[in-house]
Amino acid sequence: MLAWRGRRGWGARLASALPTPARTPFTFCYAVVLLATGLFILWGDPGAVHGALEGSSSDASNLAHRPLFALVTSGIWVAGGLTSPSIALFPFVLGALERRVGAWRTAAVFALGHVLATLFTELPVAAAVASGHLPPSSLDRLDYGISYGLLASLAALAGLLVRKVRWAILVSLGAVLALDLIELADPLTNWGHVLAVLIGLACWSPLRSGSTRHPEQR
């Protein structure tokens, strides 16, 4: 009976952490969009899926011709689709942040991470191509997903949590980023993730001033 009650308690906590239209409208609506695009990747015609991703990519070429469209639409897809860990983390991370600082500030943190990390990684690519250090094909490298915005939001959320949880998140993030940089399987994205976390950390002070739930000091 006690074990059953414990499982029920955890289930209730998990359910309460999920986004809802009333409490976390930004997270809820964004999650619905990601679910829709994830289903499209899973079930859509491969040619149509590739064309949509190509058109939405925030690569250097698209940023040069239609920057606003590329920056917005590149963030409505999840790299890896519905099987990606990012789509599982998204509602809990952004939902927790939104419950503390509201929809507009959460959207601002996510957008800052997504946009700035994208620009800081793609603009050097354009410069390297222009100077002849990279081939022209580098301008059309597919670049889409929510990882920059998600990592910025997670780093920002850490600043609003109790100290033990905050440091557990930061140490875990640091370890994952360090391993990625050592492997360097995708240097552009790996460094973009580092930048996104730094952007989230820079949001601590403004978010704390407007937080509805202040972090404990122990």
N, C-alpha and C positions, 0 to 999 in steps of 0.2 A: 504493500500500500504506500509506504513512504517513497519507494523508488518510483512508483507510478505518479505520485504527486510531484516528485522532483522533475520527472520528464515533462509533466504538464506545465510546471512552472517555467522551465526553459522554453517550452513551446510558446507560452504566452509572451515571454520576453522577446523571443525572436519575432513573433507576429507584431508586437508593438513597435519593433524597430523598422518594420517595413514602411515605405512611404505611402501616404494617403492623399487624396485630392485636397482635403481640408487642412491637414497639418503641414504637409510638405508638397505644395503644388508644383514647384519647379522640378523637384526630383521625380515626382510621380509622372508628370507629363514627359519629361526627358526619357525616363525609363520605358514608357510606352513607345516612344519614337525608336529607341534602340532595339526594343523587342521586334518592332515592325521591320526595321532594316535587317536585323539578324535573321528573321524568317525569310526575307527576300534573298539574302545570301545563301541560305540553306536550300530553299525550294525554287528560286528563280532560274530562268534560263542562264546558263553560264556566260553566254555572250552578252546578255543584257546586264548581268551582274558586273562583269568586267568593265563594260562601258560606263556604268553608273559610278563605279569606283574611280575609274580614270578621270571622269568629268568632275568628280568631287575632290580629287586629290589636291592637297595643298603643296604640291611640288613647286619648284622654282618657276617652271614654265607657266603653270596656272596662276601662280601668284603675280607674275608679270602682266598677265592679260586680264584677269578678273580676280583681284585679291580678296575682296569682301566675300564673294560667292565661294571661293575656295576655302577660306578660313571658316566660314559658317558650315558649309556642307561636309567638310572633312571630319567634323565633329559629330555627325549623326550616325557614324558607322563604328562598329567594334572590330578591330583587327582580330581575326580568329573566329568571328561570328559568335553564335550562342554558346560555343564550347570554351570561350575565353574566360579566364578567372576575372577579368576586368568587369564583365557584365554581372557577375555574381557579387562583386564588391561594391559596384556603383550605388545601388539603392541604399545600402547600409552606411557607406561613407558620406555620400551627399545628404542622405536623410538626416544623419546625426548632426552634420554641420548646419543644415537648414533649420532644424529645431532649435539650434542655439543662436543663430545670427539672422535668420530670416531668408526669404527667397531671393531678394535682390542681392544681398551680400554673397550668398552662396553662388549665384549665377556669375557675379563679378569675379570671384576667386577662380571658378572653373574656367571662365573666359580668359582671364589673365594667364593662367597656366597654359591653356591650349594655344592661345594666339602668340604670346611672347616666346614660348619655347619653340614653336614652329618657325617664327621669323628668325630667331637667333641661330637656328640650325640650317634653315633653307637659304637665307641670304648669303652666308659664306659659300654655299655650294654655287650659287649664281656667280659670285665673284671669282671663285676658283675656275669655273668654266670660261669666264671671260678672259682670264689671264692665261688660259691654256694648261692649267694644272689638273683639270678633270675633263673627261670627254663630254661632248654635248649631250649624250644620252643620260647623263646624271641629272639634267634638268627635268626629265620626265619620270623620275623614280617615284613610284606610288607612295604617297604619304597621307595616311588617314587614321582615324581612331580617336579614342577618348583617353588614352593613357596619360597624356600630359596634363589634361584638366583633372583627371582623377587623382594623380599623384600630388598635384598642387593642393587639391582639396583635402587629401589625407594629411599632408604636412601641416596645413592650416588648422585642421581639426585637432591635431595633436596639441597645439598651443592652448586649447580650451579644455583639455582633460586633466585629470589629476596627475600628479607628477610621475607616479610609477607607470601608469598607462602611457603617458606622453613619451617617456624614455624608452619603453618597450617598443613603441611604434617607430621612433626615430632610429633606434639601434637596428631594428629589423629592416627598415628602409635602407639604411647605410650599408648593411651587409649585402642586400640584394643588388644595390647599385654598384658596389665594389666588385662583386662577382661578374656582373655584366660588363664592367669596364675591363676586367682582366681577360675575359673571353673575347670581348670586342667583336662579337658576331655581326652586330649592326651598329657601327660607331655613331652614325648620325642619330639614331633613335636612343642609343645608350646615353649620349651626352645630353640629348633633349630631356631625358628623364631626370638627370641631375639638375638641369636648369629648372625644370618644373617643381622639383622639391624645394629648391632655393627660393623660388617665387612664392610657394606656399608658406615658407618660414618667414618671408618678408611681410606676410599678411597678419602675423600674430598681433602686433600692436593695434592696428585699426580694428581688427575683429574683436579683440578683448574689450575695447571701449564700447562696442555695441552689442556684446553678447548678453543674451537673456539668462544664461546660466554660467556664472563665473567659475573658473577652475579652482579647485581646492589647492592649498599650498603644500600638502603632504602626500 
